């Protein structure tokens, strides 16, 4: 993986770019304009894509190094600040050991009409439960994940909360839930572990 | 939900628009151009967003009616042809009763470096297992979903396969897996049901 040392202002411009792309994703779903406007908008988008494509890393983003030396996951599908698919989740480690993430989910995250797709609920809970097992520079991966959908999750503000139930050797057993102003909508439990270093 | 009767060519232009947005999402993650180009690209994107925003439905897309009278889910986070977050999955009901979906997942779906985010695997499997229980105009919702991650899922072409194990009353028990050229990477089982009509 390349370790990119970019300036804070360049990093910030890419974060703003992704925010622009998120707004575009939303209106591309909800727009009702006519065909001429759709085609003109697509031409502008293709022009932006061409401009950004003048220099591309191959493959995917992987793990980068930020200007301050910390590792960052710009491209991550749940938390990546440069990934317009990510809400993005902002994961907070509370002083009580719990992990929390808040997000506001709009039209792009819909499954049943007016509600968050069950698989998006799973994406958020996978990431937040997994974050209880993360260590700096040593992310955990999912072993098993079980989700119980207790109510529909309405589009809008959601919160995910997770905590460690117990640790057995390399395995972290985590539990948590997704909630809205309606209360808890999805409960989750999962087992996460740290991949062993490759044997040489 | 509004039932929009749009012409096939307008529908097609929105599908092409979403494909343009998907390419943009990808390069916005992988781009290495300098700050002037990033800002110029963002300005083009914001201009496209403004143009598309001249007429917007409020909230989310819900279920629309296509020009040919069938129901379509343009905005769905897994399969929505107008939703740039959706790969989109193309779900096929095979003659043997299995449901299959193929997708090629790039940088936007990354979790661990070079691999699909575990939560994206969950999104795909939730949708494909759920599709075994779908009936025309009467989608199933997820009751429980259990995922067992057996290997990392490399970015690139993936296939999800699911089938009904048994039906008990309103509940459909479905199983399936995600696979790549490496073999099966994630196994899933879930219970899906049809929400009861609202009581009056």
Interface residues (C-beta under 8 A of the other chain):
Chain A: X1 X4 X9 X10 X13 X14 X16 X17 X18 X20 X21 X23 X24 X25 X27 X28 X29 X30 X31 X32 X33 X34 X35 X37 X38 X39 X40 X41 X42 X44 X45 X46 X47 X48 X49 X51 X52 X53 X54 X55 X56 X57 X58 X59 X60 X61 X62 X63 X74 X75 X76 X77 X78 X80 X82 X83 X84 X85 X106 X107 X108 X109 X110 X111 X112 X113 X114 X117 X118 X119 X120 X122 X123 X124 X125 X126 X127 X130 X139 X141 X142 X143 X144 X145 X146 X147 X148 X149 X152 X155
Chain B: X1 X4 X9 X10 X13 X14 X16 X17 X18 X20 X21 X23 X24 X25 X27 X28 X29 X30 X31 X32 X33 X34 X35 X37 X38 X39 X40 X41 X42 X44 X45 X46 X47 X48 X49 X51 X52 X53 X54 X55 X56 X57 X58 X59 X60 X61 X62 X63 X74 X75 X76 X77 X78 X80 X82 X83 X84 X85 X106 X107 X108 X109 X110 X111 X112 X113 X114 X117 X118 X119 X120 X122 X123 X124 X125 X126 X127 X130 X139 X141 X142 X143 X144 X145 X146 X147 X148 X149 X152 X155
